[in-house]
Amino acid sequence: MSAYLVGDITITDAEAYAEYAKLVPSIIEKHAGRYLVRGGNAEIREGDWEPDRMVVLEFPSKQAAIDFLEDPAYAPVAAIRHANAETRLVLVEGYE
């Protein structure tokens, strides 16, 4: 069953964050993940949630998403994001 990482990211240093954006796609692909949403305009239709930069990644399984997050090659890349953005991240399984 597919799983999705949904992120709401507020970038605090765009220049430094650009390095993260350059490095992360190959690690996502290594775990058979793909972008469904990467930035783009978010239109608030209900509620008071005001996401900044939305990212939605699809993985073939929850374990593949976990493997991506826990990949030792991702740790230094994630550190770039942690240092240059505030992130809210949710992992959710898809519906069959």
HELIX and SHEET records of a PDB file:
HELIX    1   1 ALA A   14  LYS A   30  1                                  17    
HELIX    2   2 LYS A   62  GLU A   70  1                                   9    
HELIX    3   3 ALA A   75  ASN A   84  1                                  10    
SHEET    1   A 4 ARG A  34  ARG A  38  0                                        
SHEET    2   A 4 ARG A  53  PHE A  59 -1                                        
SHEET    3   A 4 ALA A   3  ILE A  11 -1                                        
SHEET    4   A 4 ALA A  85  GLU A  93 -1                                        
END                                                                             
